[in-house]
Amino acid sequence: MNLQEQLSQLTATPGLPDWLVSSLKNISDQVDAKEKLHQSKITYQSVKIEKMAYEIAILKRLKFAASNEKLSLAIRDLFAETYDADLAAVDAETATQQEAAIQSSETSPLAVATAPKKRANAGRAALPADLPRIEHHHEMKVCTCGACQGELQRIGEDVTEQLDVEPSKFFVHRHIRGKYACRACQTIHAEPVPPQIIDGGMTSPGLLSWIAVSKFVDHLPLYRLATIAQRGGVTLSKSSLSAWVGEIGVALQPLVDALVLHQRRRRVLHADETPIRQLDPGRGEAKRAYLWAYRSNDLDTGPPIIVFDYQISRSGQHARTFLDGWSGHLLTDDYSGYKKMYQQLGAHMPAVEELGCWAHARRKFFDLHAASQSALAAQALAHIAKLYKVESQAKEMDVAQRQVHRAQYAMPALAEFKSWLIKHRLTLAPGSATCKAFDYTLKRWHALDRYATSGHLPIDNNPVENSIRPIAIGKKNWLFTGSERAGKRAAAIQSLLGTAKLNGLDPFDWLKDTLEKLPTWPNRRIDELLPFKNN
């Protein structure tokens, strides 16, 4: 029976008002319940849509976007260098057409001669002064004026320079040792053959350096080096190249061990890892291994060092083993493999304090903004930009000055940002992409703000990521490692050559000089051969 029928049967009684109020309240409660259910469904769908948009933005960034993550940066053409090539070609064609027009102006009054426009930013940097110069002198064959037949006087000269290059040129060192006989004791004497990295082989330190640098710095597979050599008229088999690389790795191992000891004396390190494919002959396919990287802190004194450690998995035990007995601040991303290291403080392991990476925290908000143009994400990025502005201002300061500068500017900016995060976090729907970006930063706050308490701790993990990036690109060339031993050998050689690059040394020159000295170099002085300046 509905409400209208019930009212028609009732007489005016004292209980009628209460009954009417109760009935209307029940109806209102039912409406509210349906409204709340509907609203919760809308909220759930909104959170789900936001999360999906966030994930799509991440995937797009990984595939298409520029790596510097600037908000206003449009997606750049992967082959942007073709723009410059096309522009230069158009300029050349235009100049040709204009020159033809000038020449035809003598016969056609309609032809207009216009000077070719100089392309913007067409200036070039001066060529390095230390490059060898080959001079070509050009003098006039006739020293009389073409107009009046007067004698010309030399008043100066114009000098232009062109950069030239010769592809890899192979040549042979021919060592000729005189043989001398002693008639008295019937013996033969000759100047002894000096020790070599590969005794009795045909390889010189220069050739071995070319092979190692081409493979581990320029990331060229050995079969490509064999092809390059073949163009130069030299046949180098891939098996010989592989064998020489193996012997280079063995010869350089003492330097790698010394490099690791130098790095372990540092009290601040960056760490990161990148996947590498390794052949698995048993299964006839490739499996995943990892190249772990440990980088010194640029805000510390001493030469920069990068050490690579090849391992067959991403287990955090590899990092704990590599850093066993080491203590200090370790800056990493939020990979859980490092977490146990921070928890094992006390008698069994020296203290390892965690440093958070502000570049990773920023990336969460950047992806959120890219996905939804979130106003909160934009405000968070503005807060983080203040922190990096403080670091930019302190770039040339020493440790003590930087600590004072951070205390004056970074610490208040961090406190303001944290208050802002807490305030807006309370308004966010649980599970949303915005909520996750906020939680990522708040849960790691103590690791993220620790850098500002000193003048020597770094703000982010970019230095080690920049050291890994060339290897990540190189993987597209060499695709995989042949074995675990090959991976460890590559990591060892890359550690030395990568450290040479960080110290401003030419990897080829350093390695050639080292391979020449190494066979007779005493072990007690091995540190003098490390790729540091002024060694």
C-alpha positions as CSV (number, residue, x, y, z in Angstrom):
1,M,0.0,0.0,0.0
2,N,1.5,3.4,-1.0
3,L,1.7,6.5,1.0
4,Q,-1.4,8.2,-0.6
5,E,-3.7,5.1,0.3
6,Q,-2.4,5.1,3.8
7,L,-3.2,8.8,4.3
8,S,-6.7,8.3,2.9
9,Q,-7.5,5.7,5.6
10,L,-6.2,7.7,8.5
11,T,-8.2,10.0,10.5
12,A,-6.7,13.1,12.1
13,T,-4.8,11.7,15.0
14,P,-2.0,13.1,17.1
15,G,0.5,10.5,15.7
16,L,0.0,11.6,12.0
17,P,2.7,14.3,11.9
18,D,5.3,11.9,13.4
19,W,4.4,9.2,11.0
20,L,4.6,11.6,8.0
21,V,8.1,12.9,9.1
22,S,9.3,9.3,9.6
23,S,8.1,8.2,6.2
24,L,9.6,11.2,4.4
25,K,12.9,10.7,6.2
26,N,13.0,7.1,5.0
27,I,12.4,8.2,1.5
28,S,15.1,10.9,1.8
29,D,17.6,8.3,3.2
30,Q,16.9,6.0,0.3
31,V,17.5,8.8,-2.2
32,D,20.7,9.8,-0.4
33,A,21.9,6.2,-0.4
34,K,21.3,5.9,-4.2
35,E,23.0,9.3,-4.7
36,K,26.1,8.2,-2.7
37,L,26.2,4.9,-4.6
38,H,26.0,6.8,-7.9
39,Q,28.7,9.3,-6.7
40,S,31.0,6.5,-5.6
41,K,30.7,4.9,-9.0
42,I,31.5,8.2,-10.7
43,T,34.6,8.6,-8.4
44,Y,35.7,5.1,-9.0
45,Q,35.5,5.6,-12.8
46,S,37.3,9.0,-12.6
47,V,40.1,7.5,-10.6
48,K,40.4,4.6,-13.0
49,I,40.4,6.9,-16.0
50,E,43.0,9.1,-14.4
51,K,45.2,6.1,-13.7
52,M,44.9,4.8,-17.2
53,A,45.7,8.2,-18.7
54,Y,48.8,8.4,-16.4
55,E,50.0,5.0,-17.5
56,I,49.5,6.0,-21.2
57,A,51.5,9.2,-20.6
58,I,54.4,7.2,-19.2
59,L,54.4,4.8,-22.1
60,K,54.3,7.7,-24.6
61,R,57.1,9.4,-22.8
62,L,59.2,6.3,-22.8
63,K,58.6,5.8,-26.5
64,F,58.5,9.4,-27.9
65,A,59.2,12.2,-25.5
66,A,62.5,14.0,-25.1
67,S,64.5,12.9,-22.0
68,N,64.9,16.3,-20.4
69,E,61.2,16.3,-19.4
70,K,60.5,20.1,-20.0
71,L,56.9,20.9,-19.7
72,S,56.7,23.0,-22.8
73,L,58.9,20.8,-25.0
74,A,57.1,19.3,-28.0
75,I,57.9,15.8,-29.2
76,R,61.0,16.0,-31.3
77,D,61.7,14.2,-34.5
78,L,63.9,11.2,-33.9
79,F,65.8,12.1,-36.9
80,A,66.0,15.9,-36.3
81,E,69.4,16.1,-37.9
82,T,67.7,15.7,-41.3
83,Y,66.2,19.2,-40.8
84,D,69.7,20.8,-40.9
85,A,70.7,18.7,-43.9
86,D,67.5,19.7,-45.8
87,L,67.9,23.3,-44.8
88,A,71.5,23.3,-46.1
89,A,70.4,21.7,-49.3
90,V,67.7,24.3,-49.9
91,D,70.2,27.1,-49.2
92,A,72.6,25.6,-51.7
93,E,69.9,25.2,-54.4
94,T,68.7,28.8,-53.8
95,A,72.3,30.1,-54.1
96,T,72.7,28.2,-57.4
97,Q,69.4,29.6,-58.8
98,Q,70.4,33.2,-57.7
99,E,73.8,32.8,-59.3
100,A,72.2,31.7,-62.5
101,A,69.8,34.7,-62.3
102,I,72.8,37.1,-61.9
103,Q,74.5,35.6,-65.0
104,S,71.4,35.8,-67.1
105,S,70.7,39.5,-66.0
106,E,73.1,40.7,-68.8
107,T,70.8,39.2,-71.4
108,S,67.4,39.6,-69.7
109,P,66.3,42.9,-68.2
110,L,63.7,41.0,-66.1
111,A,66.3,39.0,-64.2
112,V,66.8,40.3,-60.6
113,A,70.1,39.6,-58.9
114,T,69.8,39.3,-55.2
115,A,72.6,38.4,-52.8
116,P,72.0,35.0,-51.1
117,K,70.9,35.4,-47.5
118,K,73.2,34.1,-44.8
119,R,71.6,31.4,-42.8
120,A,70.9,32.1,-39.2
121,N,73.3,30.4,-36.7
122,A,75.6,29.4,-39.6
123,G,78.7,30.4,-37.7
124,R,81.1,27.7,-36.7
125,A,83.4,27.1,-33.8
126,A,87.1,27.6,-34.3
127,L,89.0,24.4,-35.1
128,P,91.2,23.1,-32.3
129,A,94.6,24.7,-32.2
130,D,96.4,21.4,-31.4
131,L,95.4,19.7,-34.6
132,P,98.3,19.4,-37.1
133,R,98.1,21.9,-39.9
134,I,99.1,21.2,-43.6
135,E,99.7,24.5,-45.3
136,H,98.8,25.2,-48.9
137,H,100.1,28.4,-50.4
138,H,98.2,30.0,-53.2
139,E,99.9,33.0,-55.0
140,M,98.9,34.8,-58.1
141,K,100.6,33.6,-61.3
142,V,100.5,37.1,-62.8
143,C,101.4,40.1,-60.6
144,T,99.9,42.8,-62.8
145,C,96.6,44.6,-62.5
146,G,94.1,43.4,-65.0
147,A,92.6,47.0,-65.3
148,C,95.7,49.2,-65.6
149,Q,98.5,46.7,-66.0
150,G,100.3,48.1,-63.0
151,E,102.5,46.0,-60.8
152,L,100.7,44.4,-57.8
153,Q,102.2,44.6,-54.3
154,R,101.6,41.9,-51.7
155,I,99.9,43.6,-48.7
156,G,98.7,40.6,-46.7
157,E,97.0,37.3,-46.9
158,D,93.6,35.7,-46.3
159,V,93.7,32.4,-44.3
160,T,90.9,29.9,-44.4
161,E,90.9,26.5,-42.7
162,Q,89.1,23.3,-43.7
163,L,88.8,20.3,-41.4
164,D,89.8,17.0,-43.0
165,V,90.0,13.4,-41.9
166,E,91.5,10.1,-43.0
167,P,89.7,6.9,-42.2
168,S,91.5,4.3,-40.1
169,K,94.9,3.8,-41.7
170,F,96.7,0.6,-41.0
171,F,100.5,0.5,-41.0
172,V,103.2,-1.9,-39.8
173,H,105.9,-1.4,-37.2
174,R,108.9,-3.3,-38.6
175,H,111.4,-4.1,-35.8
176,I,114.9,-5.0,-37.1
177,R,117.3,-6.3,-34.5
178,G,120.9,-6.8,-35.4
179,K,122.5,-10.2,-34.5
180,Y,126.0,-10.3,-33.2
181,A,128.2,-13.4,-32.7
182,C,131.0,-14.0,-30.3
183,R,133.6,-16.1,-32.0
184,A,135.4,-16.8,-28.7
185,C,132.4,-18.5,-27.0
186,Q,130.4,-19.3,-30.0
187,T,127.3,-17.4,-28.9
188,I,124.9,-15.0,-30.7
189,H,123.6,-11.8,-29.1
190,A,120.8,-9.4,-30.0
191,E,118.7,-6.7,-28.4
192,P,116.0,-8.5,-26.4
193,V,112.4,-8.2,-27.5
194,P,110.5,-6.1,-24.9
195,P,107.5,-7.7,-23.2
196,Q,104.1,-7.1,-24.8
197,I,100.5,-7.5,-23.8
198,I,100.3,-10.4,-26.2
199,D,103.8,-12.0,-26.5
200,G,104.7,-13.1,-30.0
201,G,101.6,-11.6,-31.5
202,M,101.3,-9.2,-34.4
203,T,99.3,-6.7,-32.4
204,S,100.6,-3.4,-31.2
205,P,99.2,-1.3,-28.3
206,G,97.7,1.0,-30.9
207,L,95.7,-1.7,-32.6
208,L,94.5,-3.2,-29.3
209,S,93.4,0.2,-28.1
210,W,91.5,0.8,-31.4
211,I,89.7,-2.5,-30.9
212,A,88.8,-1.9,-27.3
213,V,87.7,1.7,-27.7
214,S,85.7,0.8,-30.8
215,K,83.9,-2.0,-29.0
216,F,83.4,-0.5,-25.5
217,V,83.2,3.2,-26.1
218,D,81.8,3.4,-29.6
219,H,79.8,0.1,-29.1
220,L,80.8,-1.4,-32.5
221,P,80.4,-5.2,-32.7
222,L,83.6,-7.0,-33.7
223,Y,82.3,-8.1,-37.1
224,R,82.0,-4.4,-38.0
225,L,85.6,-3.8,-37.0
226,A,86.6,-6.7,-39.2
227,T,84.7,-5.1,-42.1
228,I,86.4,-1.8,-41.5
229,A,89.8,-3.5,-41.4
230,Q,89.0,-5.3,-44.7
231,R,88.3,-1.9,-46.3
232,G,91.8,-0.9,-45.3
233,G,93.3,-3.9,-46.9
234,V,93.8,-5.9,-43.7
235,T,92.1,-9.2,-42.9
236,L,91.2,-9.6,-39.2
237,S,89.1,-12.6,-38.3
238,K,86.4,-12.2,-35.7
239,S,87.9,-15.1,-33.7
240,S,91.3,-13.2,-33.5
241,L,89.6,-10.0,-32.5
242,S,87.6,-11.8,-29.8
243,A,90.8,-13.5,-28.5
244,W,92.6,-10.1,-28.3
245,V,89.7,-8.6,-26.3
246,G,90.0,-11.4,-23.8
247,E,93.7,-10.9,-23.4
248,I,93.2,-7.1,-23.0
249,G,90.7,-7.8,-20.2
250,V,93.1,-10.1,-18.3
251,A,95.9,-7.5,-18.6
252,L,93.8,-4.6,-17.3
253,Q,92.2,-6.5,-14.4
254,P,94.9,-5.2,-11.9
255,L,93.9,-1.6,-12.8
256,V,90.2,-2.4,-12.3
257,D,90.9,-3.8,-8.9
258,A,92.8,-0.7,-8.0
259,L,90.0,1.5,-9.3
260,V,87.4,-0.3,-7.1
261,L,89.6,0.3,-4.1
262,H,89.8,4.0,-4.9
263,Q,86.1,4.2,-5.2
264,R,85.4,2.4,-1.9
265,R,87.3,5.2,-0.1
266,R,84.5,7.6,-1.1
267,R,81.8,8.3,1.4
268,V,79.1,9.1,-1.1
269,L,78.1,6.9,-4.1
270,H,75.4,6.8,-6.8
271,A,74.1,3.4,-7.8
272,D,71.9,2.2,-10.7
273,E,71.4,-0.9,-12.9
274,T,70.4,-1.6,-16.5
275,P,69.3,-4.9,-18.1
276,I,71.6,-6.7,-20.5
277,R,70.7,-9.7,-22.7
278,Q,73.0,-12.7,-22.3
279,L,73.1,-15.7,-24.5
280,D,71.8,-18.9,-22.9
281,P,73.1,-21.8,-25.1
282,G,71.3,-24.4,-23.1
283,R,67.9,-22.9,-24.0
284,G,69.0,-21.6,-27.4
285,E,67.9,-18.0,-26.5
286,A,68.9,-15.0,-24.6
287,K,68.2,-14.4,-20.9
288,R,68.3,-11.2,-18.9
289,A,71.4,-10.1,-16.9
290,Y,72.2,-6.8,-15.3
291,L,75.0,-4.2,-15.4
292,W,75.2,-2.5,-12.1
293,A,76.9,0.9,-12.0
294,Y,78.5,2.7,-9.1
295,R,79.5,6.3,-9.6
296,S,81.4,8.7,-7.4
297,N,79.9,12.0,-6.2
298,D,80.8,15.0,-8.2
299,L,80.5,17.3,-5.1
300,D,83.3,15.4,-3.4
301,T,87.0,16.1,-4.0
302,G,89.0,13.7,-6.1
303,P,88.7,12.4,-9.6
304,P,85.3,11.1,-10.8
305,I,85.1,7.3,-11.0
306,I,82.6,4.9,-12.6
307,V,82.7,1.2,-11.9
308,F,80.5,-1.4,-13.6
309,D,79.6,-4.8,-12.1
310,Y,78.1,-7.4,-14.4
311,Q,75.7,-9.9,-12.7
312,I,73.2,-12.5,-13.9
313,S,70.2,-11.1,-12.0
314,R,68.8,-8.0,-10.4
315,S,68.9,-9.4,-6.9
316,G,69.8,-6.8,-4.2
317,Q,72.3,-9.3,-2.9
318,H,74.7,-8.2,-5.7
319,A,74.8,-4.6,-4.5
320,R,75.2,-5.8,-0.9
321,T,78.1,-8.0,-1.9
322,F,79.8,-5.3,-4.0
323,L,79.5,-2.8,-1.1
324,D,80.3,-5.2,1.7
325,G,82.2,-3.4,4.4
326,W,81.6,0.0,2.8
327,S,79.8,2.8,4.7
328,G,78.5,6.2,3.7
329,H,75.6,7.7,1.8
330,L,74.2,5.7,-1.2
331,L,71.9,7.5,-3.7
332,T,69.6,5.2,-5.6
333,D,66.2,5.1,-7.2
334,D,63.4,3.4,-5.2
335,Y,64.3,-0.1,-6.3
336,S,63.6,-2.4,-3.4
337,G,66.8,-4.4,-4.0
338,Y,68.7,-1.7,-2.1
339,K,66.3,-1.5,0.9
340,K,67.8,-4.4,2.8
341,M,71.1,-2.7,2.8
342,Y,69.7,0.3,4.7
343,Q,68.0,-2.0,7.2
344,Q,71.2,-3.9,8.0
345,L,72.6,-1.3,10.2
346,G,74.6,-2.2,13.3
347,A,77.3,-4.6,14.3
348,H,77.2,-6.8,11.2
349,M,77.4,-4.1,8.6
350,P,78.6,-0.5,8.6
351,A,76.0,2.2,8.3
352,V,74.7,2.9,4.8
353,E,72.4,5.9,4.7
354,E,69.8,6.3,1.9
355,L,69.7,9.3,-0.3
356,G,66.5,9.8,-2.4
357,C,66.6,11.0,-6.0
358,W,64.6,14.2,-6.7
359,A,64.7,13.5,-10.4
360,H,62.6,10.4,-9.9
361,A,60.2,12.2,-7.6
362,R,59.9,15.0,-10.2
363,R,59.2,12.4,-12.9
364,K,56.1,11.2,-11.1
365,F,54.6,14.7,-11.3
366,F,55.8,15.3,-14.8
367,D,54.1,12.1,-16.0
368,L,50.9,13.1,-14.1
369,H,50.9,16.6,-15.7
370,A,51.5,15.1,-19.2
371,A,48.6,12.7,-18.7
372,S,46.0,15.1,-17.4
373,Q,47.4,18.7,-17.3
374,S,46.9,18.5,-13.5
375,A,47.1,21.8,-11.7
376,L,48.4,20.1,-8.6
377,A,51.2,18.4,-10.6
378,A,52.1,21.8,-12.1
379,Q,52.4,23.3,-8.7
380,A,54.5,20.4,-7.4
381,L,56.9,20.8,-10.4
382,A,57.2,24.5,-9.5
383,H,58.2,23.6,-6.0
384,I,60.8,21.1,-7.2
385,A,62.1,23.7,-9.7
386,K,62.9,26.0,-6.7
387,L,65.1,23.2,-5.2
388,Y,67.0,22.9,-8.5
389,K,67.4,26.7,-8.8
390,V,69.1,26.7,-5.4
391,E,71.5,24.0,-6.6
392,S,72.2,25.9,-9.8
393,Q,73.1,29.0,-7.8
394,A,75.4,26.9,-5.6
395,K,77.1,25.1,-8.5
396,E,80.5,26.9,-8.2
397,M,80.5,27.1,-4.4
398,D,82.7,25.0,-2.1
399,V,81.2,22.5,0.4
400,A,81.0,24.9,3.3
401,Q,79.4,27.7,1.2
402,R,77.0,25.3,-0.4
403,Q,75.9,24.0,3.1
404,V,75.1,27.6,4.2
405,H,73.3,28.3,0.9
406,R,71.2,25.2,1.2
407,A,70.3,26.0,4.9
408,Q,69.2,29.5,3.9
409,Y,67.2,28.6,0.8
410,A,66.7,24.8,0.2
411,M,65.6,23.9,3.7
412,P,62.7,26.5,3.8
413,A,61.7,25.5,0.3
414,L,61.6,21.8,1.4
415,A,59.5,22.6,4.4
416,E,57.1,24.6,2.4
417,F,56.8,21.8,-0.2
418,K,56.2,19.2,2.5
419,S,53.4,21.2,4.1
420,W,51.8,21.7,0.7
421,L,52.0,18.0,0.0
422,I,50.4,17.0,3.3
423,K,47.6,19.6,2.9
424,H,46.6,18.5,-0.6
425,R,47.1,14.8,0.1
426,L,44.1,14.8,2.4
427,T,41.9,15.8,-0.5
428,L,42.9,13.1,-2.9
429,A,41.0,10.0,-3.7
430,P,42.9,6.9,-2.6
431,G,44.4,4.9,-5.5
432,S,44.4,7.8,-7.9
433,A,47.4,8.6,-10.0
434,T,47.7,12.0,-8.2
435,C,47.6,10.2,-4.9
436,K,50.4,7.8,-5.9
437,A,52.6,10.7,-7.0
438,F,52.1,12.5,-3.7
439,D,52.7,9.2,-1.7
440,Y,55.9,8.5,-3.6
441,T,57.4,11.7,-2.4
442,L,56.0,11.8,1.1
443,K,57.0,8.2,1.9
444,R,60.6,8.9,0.9
445,W,60.7,12.3,2.4
446,H,63.5,11.6,4.9
447,A,65.7,10.2,2.1
448,L,64.8,13.1,-0.3
449,D,65.5,16.0,2.0
450,R,68.7,14.6,3.6
451,Y,70.9,16.1,0.9
452,A,70.0,19.7,2.1
453,T,71.5,19.1,5.5
454,S,75.1,19.2,4.1
455,G,77.1,20.8,1.4
456,H,78.5,17.6,-0.3
457,L,75.5,15.4,-0.8
458,P,73.9,15.3,-4.4
459,I,70.3,16.1,-5.1
460,D,69.6,13.4,-7.6
461,N,71.0,10.2,-9.3
462,N,71.5,11.8,-12.8
463,P,75.3,11.4,-12.8
464,V,75.1,7.6,-12.8
465,E,72.2,7.5,-15.2
466,N,74.2,9.6,-17.6
467,S,77.0,7.2,-17.4
468,I,74.7,4.2,-18.1
469,R,72.9,5.9,-21.0
470,P,75.6,5.3,-23.7
471,I,75.6,1.6,-22.8
472,A,71.9,1.5,-23.1
473,I,72.2,3.0,-26.6
474,G,75.1,0.6,-27.4
475,K,72.9,-2.4,-26.7
476,K,71.1,-1.8,-29.9
477,N,74.3,-2.4,-31.7
478,W,75.8,-5.4,-30.0
479,L,72.4,-6.8,-28.8
480,F,73.7,-9.2,-26.1
481,T,76.8,-10.6,-24.3
482,G,78.0,-14.1,-25.2
483,S,78.5,-15.3,-21.7
484,E,78.8,-14.2,-18.0
485,R,82.6,-14.1,-18.3
486,A,82.3,-11.9,-21.4
487,G,79.9,-9.6,-19.5
488,K,82.3,-9.2,-16.5
489,R,85.2,-8.6,-18.9
490,A,83.2,-5.9,-20.7
491,A,82.2,-4.3,-17.4
492,A,85.8,-4.2,-16.3
493,I,87.1,-2.5,-19.5
494,Q,84.1,-0.1,-19.6
495,S,84.9,0.9,-16.0
496,L,88.4,2.1,-17.0
497,L,87.4,3.7,-20.3
498,G,84.3,5.3,-18.7
499,T,86.5,6.8,-15.9
500,A,88.9,8.1,-18.5
501,K,86.1,9.9,-20.2
502,L,84.8,11.4,-16.9
503,N,88.3,12.7,-16.3
504,G,88.6,14.4,-19.6
505,L,91.1,11.9,-21.1
506,D,90.9,10.5,-24.6
507,P,90.2,6.8,-24.0
508,F,92.3,5.7,-27.0
509,D,95.4,7.8,-26.0
510,W,95.1,6.7,-22.3
511,L,94.7,3.0,-23.2
512,K,97.5,3.0,-25.8
513,D,99.9,4.6,-23.3
514,T,98.8,2.2,-20.6
515,L,99.2,-0.9,-22.7
516,E,102.7,0.2,-23.7
517,K,103.8,0.6,-20.1
518,L,101.8,-2.2,-18.4
519,P,104.0,-5.2,-19.3
520,T,107.0,-3.9,-17.3
521,W,105.2,-1.7,-14.8
522,P,105.7,-2.7,-11.1
523,N,102.5,-3.7,-9.2
524,R,103.3,-1.4,-6.3
525,R,102.9,1.6,-8.6
526,I,99.8,0.4,-10.4
527,D,97.8,3.4,-9.2
528,E,99.9,5.7,-11.4
529,L,98.4,4.1,-14.5
530,L,94.8,4.7,-13.5
531,P,92.8,7.0,-15.8
532,F,93.1,10.1,-13.7
533,K,94.6,13.4,-14.7
534,N,98.1,14.2,-13.5
535,N,98.8,10.6,-12.7
